[in-house]
Amino acid sequence: MATTTKKKSGGSGLSALVTPSSDLAAIVGDKPMPRSEITKKVWDYIKANGLQDQTNKRMINADDKLLKIFNGKKQVSMFEMTALVSKHLKA
């Protein structure tokens, strides 16, 4: 019996292109890109601006741009950050 394998299309899951909100675009750019690329760019921004808490590396300190993404919170955990960034993505 021959089985056919479905090819995974590039348009689902983490590889699906999403468009960042205008607030998030100030950090990652406004072109549609996969979620994985957005996460990478957010981390690049955090590291470039020294926003990772020095005492507890799991916490991210917000600057003016990130405050808009973090719903006004001055500090969030890296896990909470992922959920907050997701709210700024349009499929």
C-alpha distance (Angstrom), angle and dihedral (degrees) to the residues before:
residue distance angle dihedral
M1 . . .
A2 3.80 . .
T3 3.76 117.1 .
T4 3.74 123.4 -156.5
T5 3.74 119.5 -144.2
K6 3.74 119.5 -145.9
K7 3.74 114.9 -130.2
K8 3.74 111.7 -128.4
S9 3.76 107.7 -116.8
G10 3.78 119.0 -136.0
G11 3.79 91.1 -124.3
S12 3.78 103.8 79.4
G13 3.76 140.7 70.1
L14 3.79 118.1 -5.1
S15 3.81 92.0 -12.2
A16 3.82 94.2 57.0
L17 3.78 112.9 111.7
V18 3.79 113.5 -114.0
T19 3.79 130.5 -178.5
P20 3.81 118.9 -129.3
S21 3.81 120.8 -131.4
S22 3.81 116.7 -109.5
D23 3.83 89.9 -99.5
L24 3.81 92.2 52.3
A25 3.82 91.7 41.3
A26 3.83 87.9 65.2
I27 3.82 86.1 67.7
V28 3.83 105.9 31.6
G29 3.81 104.7 21.4
D30 3.80 128.9 -103.3
K31 3.83 101.7 -93.8
P32 3.82 120.0 107.8
M33 3.82 110.9 -101.7
P34 3.81 139.6 158.6
R35 3.82 118.2 -78.5
S36 3.79 89.5 -115.8
E37 3.82 90.6 59.2
I38 3.81 91.6 48.1
T39 3.81 90.8 51.5
K40 3.82 90.1 49.5
K41 3.82 91.9 50.2
V42 3.82 92.3 48.1
W43 3.83 89.5 52.1
D44 3.81 90.8 46.7
Y45 3.82 88.2 53.2
I46 3.83 92.2 47.9
K47 3.80 92.4 50.0
A48 3.82 94.7 43.0
N49 3.80 90.5 53.3
G50 3.83 97.2 40.6
L51 3.81 93.1 -119.7
Q52 3.80 97.8 144.2
D53 3.81 109.2 103.9
Q54 3.81 108.9 -107.3
T55 3.80 94.6 -146.6
N56 3.81 98.4 43.1
K57 3.83 109.8 25.3
R58 3.83 90.6 -165.4
M59 3.79 90.7 69.0
I60 3.79 124.5 81.2
N61 3.82 120.6 -152.9
A62 3.80 114.0 -145.1
D63 3.78 125.2 -129.1
D64 3.83 121.9 -166.2
K65 3.83 93.6 -76.2
L66 3.80 94.9 46.2
L67 3.83 93.2 46.3
K68 3.83 87.0 69.9
I69 3.80 91.1 52.1
F70 3.83 94.0 43.0
N71 3.84 94.6 53.0
G72 3.80 91.3 -110.3
K73 3.81 95.5 -52.9
K74 3.80 113.5 141.9
Q75 3.81 93.1 -149.7
V76 3.82 134.3 20.6
S77 3.80 135.2 172.6
M78 3.80 117.7 -105.6
F79 3.82 88.7 -111.3
E80 3.81 93.1 52.2
M81 3.80 88.7 46.5
T82 3.82 91.4 60.8
A83 3.81 91.4 54.4
L84 3.82 92.5 46.1
V85 3.82 92.4 49.4
S86 3.84 89.6 50.4
K87 3.81 89.6 60.9
H88 3.81 88.2 61.7
L89 3.82 94.8 57.0
K90 3.80 127.1 94.0
A91 3.79 119.9 -160.4
